[in-house]
Protein backbone atom coordinates (compact mmCIF):
# COMPACT_ATOMS: atom_id res chain seq x y z
CA UNK A 1 0.00 0.00 0.00
CA UNK A 2 2.88 2.38 0.72
CA UNK A 3 4.24 1.80 -2.78
CA UNK A 4 0.97 2.80 -4.44
CA UNK A 5 0.72 5.93 -2.26
CA UNK A 6 4.30 6.81 -3.18
CA UNK A 7 3.61 6.16 -6.86
CA UNK A 8 0.55 8.42 -6.77
CA UNK A 9 2.61 11.10 -5.10
CA UNK A 10 5.26 10.72 -7.80
CA UNK A 11 2.61 10.97 -10.52
CA UNK A 12 1.20 14.11 -8.92
CA UNK A 13 4.66 15.61 -8.71
CA UNK A 14 5.30 14.78 -12.37
CA UNK A 15 1.93 16.25 -13.34
CA UNK A 16 2.71 19.46 -11.43
CA UNK A 17 6.14 19.59 -13.03
CA UNK A 18 4.64 19.15 -16.51
CA UNK A 19 2.07 21.87 -15.81
CA UNK A 20 4.81 24.18 -14.55
CA UNK A 21 6.89 23.52 -17.67
CA UNK A 22 3.88 24.23 -19.89
CA UNK A 23 3.26 27.53 -18.10
CA UNK A 24 6.95 28.42 -18.39
CA UNK A 25 6.89 27.65 -22.09
CA UNK A 26 3.84 29.90 -22.57
CA UNK A 27 5.54 32.68 -20.62
CA UNK A 28 8.69 32.40 -22.72
CA UNK A 29 6.56 32.48 -25.87
CA UNK A 30 4.84 35.64 -24.64
CA UNK A 31 8.20 37.17 -23.81
CA UNK A 32 9.53 36.38 -27.28
CA UNK A 33 6.41 37.85 -28.88
CA UNK A 34 6.80 41.03 -26.85
CA UNK A 35 10.47 41.27 -27.79
CA UNK A 36 9.66 40.74 -31.46
CA UNK A 37 7.00 43.45 -31.36
CA UNK A 38 9.44 45.85 -29.68
CA UNK A 39 12.12 45.11 -32.26
CA UNK A 40 9.66 45.64 -35.11
CA UNK A 41 8.65 48.98 -33.60
CA UNK A 42 12.28 50.05 -33.27
CA UNK A 43 12.99 49.11 -36.88
CA UNK A 44 10.02 51.17 -38.04
CA UNK A 45 11.15 54.13 -35.92
CA UNK A 46 14.65 53.86 -37.38
CA UNK A 47 13.26 53.96 -40.90
CA UNK A 48 11.12 56.98 -40.03
CA UNK A 49 14.12 58.76 -38.52
CA UNK A 50 16.17 58.09 -41.65
CA UNK A 51 13.38 59.61 -43.72
CA UNK A 52 13.21 62.63 -41.42
CA UNK A 53 16.99 63.08 -41.58
CA UNK A 54 16.86 62.93 -45.38
CA UNK A 55 14.09 65.55 -45.45
CA UNK A 56 16.02 67.83 -43.09
CA UNK A 57 19.08 67.61 -45.33
CA UNK A 58 16.94 68.32 -48.38
CA UNK A 59 15.39 71.33 -46.64
CA UNK A 60 18.83 72.51 -45.62
CA UNK A 61 20.04 72.28 -49.20
CA UNK A 62 16.98 74.19 -50.41
CA UNK A 63 17.55 76.89 -47.81
CA UNK A 64 21.18 77.24 -48.83
CA UNK A 65 22.87 75.56 -45.89
CA UNK A 66 26.17 74.22 -47.15
CA UNK A 67 27.40 70.67 -46.73
CA UNK A 68 30.18 71.86 -44.45
CA UNK A 69 27.61 73.39 -42.09
CA UNK A 70 25.68 70.11 -42.06
CA UNK A 71 28.90 68.22 -41.24
CA UNK A 72 29.59 70.61 -38.35
CA UNK A 73 26.10 69.91 -37.02
CA UNK A 74 26.66 66.15 -37.30
CA UNK A 75 30.03 66.44 -35.51
CA UNK A 76 28.34 68.42 -32.77
CA UNK A 77 25.82 65.60 -32.31
CA UNK A 78 28.65 63.08 -31.95
CA UNK A 79 30.48 65.34 -29.48
CA UNK A 80 27.29 65.74 -27.46
CA UNK A 81 26.86 61.96 -27.36
CA UNK A 82 30.42 61.54 -26.04
CA UNK A 83 29.75 64.16 -23.38
CA UNK A 84 26.55 62.41 -22.29
CA UNK A 85 28.23 59.00 -22.05
CA UNK A 86 31.23 60.50 -20.24
CA UNK A 87 28.89 62.16 -17.77
CA UNK A 88 27.08 58.88 -17.19
CA UNK A 89 30.38 57.09 -16.48
CA UNK A 90 31.51 59.81 -14.06
CA UNK A 91 28.12 59.72 -12.32
CA UNK A 92 28.33 55.92 -11.94
CA UNK A 93 31.84 56.20 -10.49
CA UNK A 94 30.72 58.84 -7.99
CA UNK A 95 27.72 56.72 -6.97
CA UNK A 96 29.98 53.67 -6.59
CA UNK A 97 32.40 55.50 -4.29
CA UNK A 98 29.58 57.03 -2.27
CA UNK A 99 27.81 53.71 -1.90
CA UNK A 100 30.77 51.55 -0.92
CA UNK A 101 33.00 54.00 0.92
CA UNK A 102 30.53 55.89 3.11
Helices and strands as residue ranges (DSSP letters): H 2-63, H 67-101
